[in-house]
Amino acid sequence: MSYGSDHTKLDVEVTAKKDELSLKAKGAGLLIMISICLIGIILLALKMAEIENGYILLFPIIILSYVVHSLIATIDAVLGLKVSNRD
């Protein structure tokens, strides 16, 4: 089978054990957690725009941003994603 320059061949191996979650379940759970955190950041930012002393809500936004950053790093570690720059 020949692939052009715009196609990439990907081999995925998933093992399932009785006491472990599958790779799909881990990835889906992490994506759901990221989406919940991003929705929280958006809602806090909207609330911050409404109230007069909005700077009080900066600390929860920073915490949620850190959590999202950690979850993205976890997805990178679990799924073994690699980012490459091609010239």
C-alpha positions in Angstrom: 0.0 0.0 0.0 1.5 3.3 -1.0 0.8 6.5 0.8 1.2 10.0 -0.6 2.9 12.9 1.1 -0.4 14.0 2.7 -1.1 10.6 4.4 0.4 9.3 7.6 0.4 5.6 8.7 -0.6 5.1 12.3 -0.4 1.9 14.3 -2.3 1.9 17.6 -2.1 -0.9 20.1 -4.5 -1.0 23.0 -4.6 -3.6 25.7 -7.5 -4.2 28.1 -7.3 -5.8 31.5 -10.0 -6.4 34.0 -8.7 -3.8 36.5 -7.5 -1.1 34.1 -9.2 1.4 32.0 -8.8 1.3 28.2 -6.9 4.1 26.4 -10.2 5.4 24.9 -11.7 5.7 28.4 -8.7 7.6 29.7 -8.6 9.9 26.8 -12.3 10.6 26.9 -12.2 11.3 30.6 -9.4 13.7 30.2 -11.1 15.5 27.4 -14.3 15.8 29.4 -12.3 17.3 32.3 -10.6 19.8 30.0 -13.9 20.9 28.6 -15.4 21.3 32.1 -12.4 23.5 33.1 -12.6 25.6 30.0 -16.4 26.2 30.5 -15.6 27.2 34.1 -13.0 29.7 32.9 -15.4 31.2 30.4 -18.2 31.5 33.0 -15.9 33.1 35.5 -14.7 35.5 32.9 -18.3 36.5 32.0 -19.0 36.9 35.7 -15.9 39.0 36.1 -17.1 41.3 33.3 -20.4 41.8 35.1 -19.3 42.7 38.6 -17.4 45.9 39.6 -14.5 44.2 41.5 -13.8 41.6 38.9 -10.2 41.2 39.8 -11.3 39.0 42.7 -12.1 36.2 40.2 -8.6 36.2 38.7 -7.3 33.7 41.3 -9.9 31.0 40.4 -9.3 31.6 36.7 -5.5 31.1 37.2 -6.2 27.9 39.2 -8.4 26.5 36.4 -5.9 27.5 33.8 -3.2 25.5 35.7 -5.5 22.5 35.9 -6.2 22.7 32.2 -2.4 22.9 31.5 -1.8 19.8 33.7 -4.6 17.9 32.0 -3.1 18.7 28.6 0.3 17.5 29.8 -1.4 14.3 31.1 -3.0 13.6 27.8 0.4 14.1 26.1 1.9 11.6 28.5 -0.9 9.0 28.3 -1.3 9.1 24.6 2.3 9.6 23.7 1.7 12.5 21.3 4.6 13.9 19.4 4.6 17.3 17.7 7.1 17.7 14.9 7.9 20.6 12.7 8.4 19.8 9.1 10.1 22.2 6.8 
